[in-house]
Amino acid sequence: MTINKIKKPSFLMFLGSVIYYFIIFFIFILLARCAIRLWHEGNIVLTKKDVTDLLVISGIVGLAAGLRTWLFAWMDDRKAKKSPPSDPK
């Protein structure tokens, strides 16, 4: 039986997760905003301010989610180093 290696948290992992969450949340919030506008107003009009707001919100959420992911991976890595190996019997 092989043990899967957990990747160590790195800056590249942090940056990748921030970019991933930024893109996912941007698409999700854009679709939600378009659906709400279509439901209430009957048309979809996005202004420059709307796009700027979407970018800021997605940036904040992406940074928070990416930081959380990286932080928990870092904590798991530290916990794995501190715990003694189990006795495989």
Buried (B, 14 or more C-beta within 10 A) or exposed (E): EEEEEEEEBEEEBBEBBBEBBBEBBBEEBBEEBBEEBEEEEEEEEEEEEBEEEBEEBBBEBBBEBBBEBBEEBBEEBEEEEEEEEEEEE
